[in-house]
Amino acid sequence: MTRRLLAALALAACATLTGSAHIGSPNVFLDGTAGPYRLLITIKPPYAIPGVAEVEVLATSDDVNEVRIVPLPLTGPGAQFAPVPDVARRSPSDPRLFTGSLWMMTAGAWQVRVAADGDRGLGEVAVPVPTLPNATLEMGPALRALLTALMLLLGSGFIAIIATTAREAGLDPGEVPDAARRRRGRIAGTLATAVVAAAVYLGNIWWGAEAAAYARYVYKPLEAHTTLQDDGRLRIDLKDPGWILTRRLDDFVEDHGHPMHLFVVSPMLDRLWHLHPQEAATGTFVQALPSTPGGRYELFADVVHRTGISETITAQIDTPGVAGTPLTGDDSQWPSDSSTRIVWEQQGERLVAGRLMAFTFRIEDESGQPARDLGLYMGMPGHAVFIRRDRQVFAHVHPGGSVSAAALALASAQGPASHAAHHESLPPVVSFPYGFPEPGEYRIFVQVKRRGVVQSAAFDALVEPAVE
């Protein structure tokens, strides 16, 4: 697998929108450079906060001797003063693979700094990691039963000790308590039972209050209202339902030159539009729709806050059909008339959930030869969308990984250069590092720009469960 990976890397309705950073695909992937070393980094953020993030670093060369990792806030004074880093463990089965675990203590924008030390010196790279507590961790039945048994044991032991002390304190060895002492023991046991019951009751109230407080801390996605206006424009009004005080609606920054990337797909995934609404007012975005057949469509909208946190908003809309306007600028669609052929080099290979891969695509011209006239599409050699057939998994990925360019810029400003792998020229091959989070049927959309025109293709993928 490692050899293949290294080689491959050479709307007349209204709807409520919900979402998070990607949909159903929380892992962070980065194809970046730490000084002279090229690294493929996977970070699995914790499900609950505080929690443990799992870090995997795959070097593309054999001369990396040690990898150190440390978590830091993405911005602010905390980003300037790194604590002592942890040394990642080298895999006994793959000497290029290093793994480690890091505690993430609060929700918000974090980064993991990765330092690679080897024969060519020391290099560092910073990987932005949004920490969004998605739920509370429920107690398993076995642990619940064990704690209940221990509570009963402690409570009954406390009652027995109090009752026995009141009944037998001061007696000589072998002396039998009289009626008065036995009555005093019963009274003390009753009072101890009341104390235990009160402690359990008050403890349950405290536990419930803490659980409710954490429930308010759990990530609440942006809400929005979508309206298809009479002139064929789609309006998206965002609303913050309340989560953390640092989230705002007036702090969106451009990512790849646009404040929002909107993907519109049909339920059968046989149509895709990649659009870029403009911010008309605080929290309001407007997009003139292209020609759109009537039917139901799903929306996935990517936005990035100034803090570096990215969010993906989703919706379903129904439309009777829109005459629309021609696509311009960076807006694109699939299918479209194109003589460009995009070939998935690994098509037919076995795909397994949870495994990082470099999805590599070859671009050919009209004669079947490698295309030599490719250009950057919004600053990238290409864009890819990985979406499961039931639309419960969605990820917008670039050749540098799943991290937004805006978050990478923040990380670079605070510390070591953090970026996707550089491309001095645009070869007729583009790769995207990604790992399917779950098994199922997926469709992969790939977009590149050739002669100033966006070219798109779609590929089907069947992902098998991970082998334990």
C-alpha positions, -999 to +999 in steps of 0.1 A: +000+000+000+028+024+009+046+020-024+013+027-043+006+057-022+041+072-026+040+065-063+006+081-067+017+112-050+047+118-078-353+268-058-392+275-049-390+261-014-375+268+020-354+244+040-335+243+073-297+239+069-274+221+093-238+210+092-203+210+105-168+211+090-175+185+063-204+161+067-197+128+083-160+131+075-143+147+105-107+135+098-082+161+087-058+152+059-027+172+048-001+166+021+025+191+032+062+197+036+081+200+069+114+215+058+130+191+033+105+163+041+072+156+025+046+142+049+011+128+046-006+137+079-040+123+092-055+137+123-086+122+139-101+149+161-118+139+194-155+132+193-160+149+227-140+178+243-118+174+263-107+144+243-078+127+225-068+133+189-051+105+170-022+116+148-007+096+119+023+109+100+035+090+069+069+102+055+074+098+018+112+092+022+133+069+043+155+095+060+130+107+087+144+095+121+120+111+146+086+129+145+074+151+174+039+164+177+023+191+199-012+208+201-015+246+201-042+272+196-043+282+159-039+319+167-032+342+197-004+342+223-008+305+229+003+298+193+037+313+200+047+293+231+047+255+224+048+231+253+072+201+253+061+180+223+054+143+224+075+119+204+054+099+179+058+061+178+074+046+148+053+017+134+071-016+136+055-027+103+062+005+083+093+026+093+079+056+075+047+057+096+046+075+130+016+077+153+007+095+185-021+108+206-027+144+218-052+159+243-075+187+229-089+205+259-113+231+245-135+237+215-124+260+187-095+264+163-064+244+171-033+233+153-010+203+156+026+212+149+046+183+134+084+184+136+103+159+114+140+153+122+162+133+100+193+131+078+185+164+061+179+183+093+148+195+111+115+207+095+081+217+109+046+220+095+014+232+112-019+214+106-051+233+115-075+211+134-110+223+143-122+208+176-160+206+176-175+186+205-202+166+186-218+147+215-214+136+251-198+102+256-225+078+269-216+054+297-216+018+285-238-008+302-209-027+318-194+005+333-228+016+344-235-017+362-200-017+378-204+019+391-239+011+404-226-019+423-197+001+437-221+028+448-244+003+466-213-013+482-200+020+495-234+032+506-243+000+525-208-001+540-211+034+552-245+026+568-232-005+584-202+013+599-223+041+614-249+017+628-223-007+642-203+022+658-234+037+674-245+002+687-212-013+699-188+016+707-175+013+743-185-023+747-160-048+761-149-077+739-177-103+738-203-081+755-237-082+739-254-048+732-285-042+753-319-029+740-309+007+743-277+002+723-296-017+696-322+010+694-294+036+691-278+016+663-311+014+644-315+052+647-280+058+636-284+034+606-316+052+596-299+086+598-270+072+578-294+058+552-310+092+549-275+108+544-267+083+517-300+088+500-295+126+501-260+123+487-272+101+458-301+125+451-280+157+452-253+139+433-278+131+406-289+167+404-253+178+401-246+152+374-277+163+355-267+200+357-232+192+345-246+171+316-270+199+307-241+224+307-220+202+285-250+196+261-250+234+256-213+231+248-219+205+221-215+219+186-246+234+172-244+239+134-254+271+117-290+273+107-302+290+076-332+297+054-331+293+016-354+310-008-356+308-046-365+342-057-386+352-087-356+363-106-339+329-103-315+339-076-310+316-046-309+334-013-293+319+018-299+335+052-277+321+080-286+321+116-265+312+147-285+290+171-260+297+198-229+276+205-197+294+216-195+331+220-166+333+195-187+322+166-201+351+145-218+357+112-198+388+102-163+372+102-163+350+071-131+351+051-124+342+015-112+307+009-098+302-026-110+336-035-146+332-024-165+336+009-187+306+001-184+274-020-218+260-028-222+225-042-257+216-055-263+179-063-293+159-074-304+130-052-291+104-077-258+124-079-262+126-117-259+164-116-234+187-098-230+225-097-200+242-080-211+278-074-198+307-054-225+329-038-217+365-029-223+379+006-251+405+002-253+414+039-242+400+072-251+363+071-269+366+037-256+350+005-271+353-030-264+332-061-278+335-096-286+299-105-278+285-138-303+265-159-316+239-135-342+212-143-371+209-119-367+186-089-352+182-055-316+192-049-293+191-019-269+219-010-235+218+007-221+252+014-185+257+028-177+288+047-146+297+068-146+320+098-117+344+106-108+321+135-099+294+110-130+272+118-147+260+086-183+248+085-203+230+059-240+238+057-265+215+041-301+218+028-327+202+006-347+224-018-374+218-044-376+239-075-400+238-105-371+245-128-350+276-134-342+290-168-310+305-153-280+323-166-248+310-181-220+300-158-192+325-154-159+328-136-151+298-113-187+285-114-189+250-130-212+221-135-212+184-144-221+169-168-209+194-194-197+193-230-160+185-228-135+168-250-111+164-220-108+130-205-101+124-168-089+089-159-089+076-123-057+056-122-067+034-092-102+026-105-110-010-098-087-013-068-101-025-035-111+004-013-114+001+025-129+025+050-104+043+072-074+039+049-056+070+037-051+069-001-038+093-028-066+094-053-048+101-085-063+112-118-048+116-152-060+143-176-059+137-213-065+159-243-086+153-274-061+129-289-057+109-257-023+124-249-014+139-215-029+174-213-001+201-212-023+231-210-037+229-175-041+259-152-048+265-116-085+263-106-090+288-077-053+285-068-052+247-069-043+221-095-078+206-089-107+202-066-125+169-056-157+161-038-162+128-021-199+121-014-217+090-003-248+079-022-271+087+008-254+121+011-245+115+047-208+119+039-195+149+021-159+162+018-144+189-003-107+180-008-077+197-025-043+183-036-030+195-003-057+178+017-090+187+034-077+218+053-090+251+041-065+275+025-077+302+049-068+281+080-035+272+065-027+308+060-034+315+097-012+286+107+016+299+085+013+334+100+016+320+136+044+295+131+062+272+107+053+273+070+022+251+066+011+244+031+000+218+006+027+203-015+040+228-040+037+222-078+063+241-098+044+232-130+011+216-136+016+180-147-013+161-164-018+143-131-036+155-099-038+136-066-060+141-035-052+126-001-083+112+015-096+083+036-133+072+034-147+075+070-173+047+065-181+019+040-207+024+013-213+035-022-196+069-031-193+092-060-161+112-066-163+144-085-130+158-099-125+193-113-095+208-131-091+238-154-078+236-189-074+265-213-094+286-188-124+263-187-133+241-158-134+204-167-153+179-145-157+142-142-174+117-119-164+083-107-182+056-086-165+039-057-175+010-035-159+012-001-156-020+020-156-021+058-122-019+075-107-052+084-101-055+122 
